[in-house]
């Protein structure tokens, strides 16, 4: 008995669906992450490089990190920034955060707090906790044109709620400062650079 073309189409689509649901790409990224954490940098980079070249934003961000640190690939800040930008524009929170960091520090680019604010805002909205902390501090600094205490506290609260201890400390010190009881050094620039 011969199958109709629609039966073959149904079988083909079912096979494609099953194949897409099977683990593979995520397992590779998990494997690369474990390799990186265990100091097997070149093994991680082998996986990330192929995925980055295929246009995967998270792999681009991770390859940028590899180039920024010079672990698993050549130390190349210009390449790291290029990859961070690709990842950031592709919507990856890590790429957005790392790109915000290079602008914040003036590391490989001219320091630009407005650009740092832009990318930290994108990363924070995509769930990056260190970006939430830094965005809150950038709001306290008035980088977006004026000090915005409401937005600052909101982002600091979001970071603290997700376990960021420094965000919680800044919120506590802000509350004490409102009562005139804080001894905290509210010099935001060193806090931004040292925070994560």
C-alpha positions as CSV (number, residue, x, y, z in Angstrom):
1,X,0.0,0.0,0.0
2,X,1.4,3.3,-1.1
3,X,1.3,6.3,1.2
4,X,-0.2,9.6,-0.1
5,X,2.0,12.7,-0.4
6,X,0.2,14.2,2.5
7,X,1.1,11.2,4.7
8,X,4.7,11.5,3.8
9,X,4.5,15.2,4.6
10,X,3.0,14.4,8.0
11,X,5.7,11.8,8.8
12,X,8.4,14.2,7.7
13,X,7.0,17.1,9.8
14,X,6.7,14.7,12.8
15,X,10.3,13.6,12.4
16,X,11.5,17.2,12.2
17,X,9.5,18.1,15.3
18,X,10.9,15.2,17.3
19,X,14.4,16.0,16.2
20,X,14.0,19.6,17.3
21,X,12.7,18.6,20.7
22,X,15.6,16.3,21.3
23,X,18.4,17.8,23.4
24,X,21.5,18.8,21.5
25,X,22.3,22.5,21.2
26,X,21.6,23.2,24.9
27,X,23.6,20.2,25.9
28,X,26.5,21.5,23.9
29,X,26.3,24.9,25.6
30,X,26.1,23.3,29.0
31,X,29.0,21.1,28.2
32,X,31.0,24.1,27.1
33,X,30.1,26.0,30.3
34,X,31.2,23.1,32.4
35,X,34.5,22.8,30.5
36,X,35.1,26.6,31.0
37,X,34.4,26.3,34.7
38,X,36.9,23.4,35.0
39,X,39.6,25.4,33.2
40,X,39.3,23.6,29.9
41,X,39.0,26.8,28.0
42,X,39.9,25.6,24.5
43,X,37.3,22.9,24.7
44,X,34.6,25.5,25.6
45,X,35.8,27.8,22.9
46,X,35.6,25.1,20.2
47,X,31.9,24.8,20.9
48,X,31.2,28.6,21.3
49,X,33.2,29.5,18.2
50,X,31.1,27.4,15.9
51,X,27.9,28.6,17.4
52,X,29.1,32.3,17.3
53,X,30.0,32.0,13.7
54,X,26.5,30.5,13.1
55,X,25.1,33.8,14.6
56,X,24.0,32.5,18.1
57,X,24.1,35.6,20.3
58,X,24.9,33.8,23.6
59,X,27.9,32.1,22.0
60,X,29.0,35.5,20.6
61,X,28.9,37.0,24.1
62,X,30.9,34.0,25.5
63,X,33.5,34.2,22.7
64,X,33.8,37.9,23.5
65,X,34.4,37.1,27.1
66,X,37.1,34.5,26.0
67,X,38.8,37.2,23.9
68,X,38.5,39.8,26.7
69,X,40.2,37.5,29.2
70,X,42.6,35.8,26.7
71,X,41.5,32.4,27.9
72,X,40.9,29.8,25.3
73,X,41.5,32.3,22.5
74,X,43.8,35.2,21.8
75,X,43.6,38.3,24.1
76,X,41.9,40.7,21.7
77,X,39.8,43.5,23.1
78,X,38.7,44.8,19.8
79,X,37.4,41.3,18.8
80,X,35.7,41.0,22.2
81,X,33.9,44.3,21.8
82,X,32.8,43.4,18.2
83,X,31.4,40.1,19.5
84,X,29.7,41.8,22.5
85,X,28.1,44.2,20.1
86,X,26.8,41.4,17.9
87,X,25.4,39.6,20.9
88,X,23.9,42.7,22.4
89,X,22.2,43.7,19.1
90,X,21.0,40.1,18.9
91,X,19.2,40.6,22.2
92,X,21.5,38.6,24.5
93,X,21.6,39.9,28.1
94,X,25.2,38.9,28.7
95,X,26.3,40.6,25.6
96,X,24.4,43.7,26.5
97,X,25.9,43.7,30.0
98,X,29.5,43.1,28.8
99,X,29.1,45.9,26.2
100,X,27.7,48.2,28.9
101,X,30.8,47.3,31.1
102,X,33.3,48.3,28.4
103,X,31.6,51.7,28.0
104,X,31.3,52.1,31.8
105,X,35.0,51.4,32.3
106,X,36.3,52.9,29.0
107,X,38.0,49.6,28.4
108,X,38.9,49.4,24.7
109,X,36.5,52.3,23.9
110,X,36.1,55.9,25.1
111,X,34.2,55.9,28.4
112,X,30.6,56.8,27.7
113,X,28.2,56.6,30.6
114,X,25.2,57.3,28.3
115,X,26.1,54.2,26.2
116,X,26.8,52.2,29.4
117,X,23.3,53.3,30.6
118,X,21.7,52.2,27.3
119,X,23.2,48.7,27.4
120,X,22.8,48.2,31.1
121,X,19.1,49.1,30.7
122,X,18.7,46.6,27.9
123,X,20.5,43.9,29.9
124,X,18.5,44.6,33.1
125,X,15.3,44.4,31.2
126,X,16.5,41.0,29.9
127,X,17.0,39.8,33.4
128,X,20.7,40.3,34.0
129,X,21.1,40.9,37.8
130,X,24.5,42.7,37.8
131,X,23.0,45.0,35.1
132,X,20.1,45.7,37.4
133,X,22.5,46.8,40.2
134,X,24.5,49.0,37.9
135,X,21.4,50.5,36.2
136,X,20.1,51.4,39.7
137,X,23.4,53.1,40.5
138,X,23.5,54.9,37.1
139,X,20.0,56.3,37.9
140,X,21.4,57.5,41.2
141,X,24.2,59.2,39.4
142,X,21.7,61.0,37.1
143,X,23.4,59.6,34.0
144,X,20.1,59.7,32.1
145,X,19.8,63.5,32.6
146,X,18.7,63.6,36.2
147,X,18.8,61.6,39.4
148,X,15.8,59.2,39.3
149,X,15.5,57.9,42.8
150,X,12.3,55.9,42.0
151,X,13.9,54.0,39.1
152,X,17.2,53.6,41.1
153,X,15.4,52.0,44.0
154,X,13.3,49.8,41.7
155,X,16.3,48.4,39.9
156,X,18.2,48.0,43.1
157,X,15.2,46.2,44.6
158,X,15.0,43.9,41.6
159,X,18.7,43.0,41.9
160,X,18.5,42.5,45.7
161,X,15.4,40.3,45.3
162,X,17.5,38.1,43.0
163,X,20.3,37.8,45.6
164,X,22.6,40.7,44.8
165,X,24.0,41.6,48.2
166,X,25.5,44.9,47.1
167,X,22.2,46.1,45.8
168,X,20.6,45.3,49.2
169,X,23.4,47.1,51.0
170,X,22.9,50.2,48.8
171,X,19.2,50.1,49.4
172,X,19.8,49.9,53.2
173,X,22.3,52.8,53.1
174,X,19.8,54.9,51.0
175,X,17.2,54.3,53.7
176,X,19.6,55.3,56.4
177,X,20.7,58.4,54.4
178,X,17.1,59.5,54.3
179,X,17.1,59.4,58.1
180,X,20.5,61.1,58.2
181,X,22.2,58.0,59.7
182,X,24.3,56.7,56.9
183,X,28.1,56.6,57.0
184,X,28.2,55.1,53.5
185,X,30.5,56.7,50.8
186,X,28.0,57.5,48.0
187,X,30.8,58.0,45.5
188,X,29.2,56.0,42.8
189,X,32.0,55.7,40.3
190,X,34.2,53.3,42.3
191,X,31.1,51.5,43.4
192,X,30.1,50.9,39.7
193,X,33.5,49.7,38.7
194,X,34.0,47.3,41.6
195,X,30.4,46.0,41.6
196,X,29.1,42.9,40.0
